[in-house]
Amino acid sequence: MLERELRRLAETLRVPLSNLVRAVVEDAVAVADLASEGLELRLRRLATSLGHERGKLRRRVMPDPLDGVFAFQPVKLAQAASCAKCTTELRRGQSASLGLRDDARPSGVRVFVCSACVPAD
């Protein structure tokens, strides 16, 4: 049935059947490409939006480990620790920064951060 319709259309247009089929396939591929590009763009926007919303939710739910820190002091670690911001393992002898707080107590948890997590300004 489809073959008969294609042959009739090719005769009406006075083009070889193979050229007609090729043109139809090329048009179908072009339409599929346009549709997938639009979908890909929408998916990227959605992923970006979700990432942004996830970050906002994380900031609301999880307290900032650097809250209350008023300065950072460069130190060389005498024992292993982990970065309070990104949880990277900090080895003994490695350089890090100690977060200084006003409410420093002997029983308080010290805040160490790796060089990548020290705020720039």
Buried (B, 14 or more C-beta within 10 A) or exposed (E): EEEEEBEEEBEEEEEEEEEBEEEEEEEEEEEEEEEEEEEEEEEEEEEEEEEEEEEEEEEEEEEEBBEBBEEBEEBEBEEEBBBBBEEBEBEEEBEBBBBBBEEEEEEEEEBBBBEEBBEEE
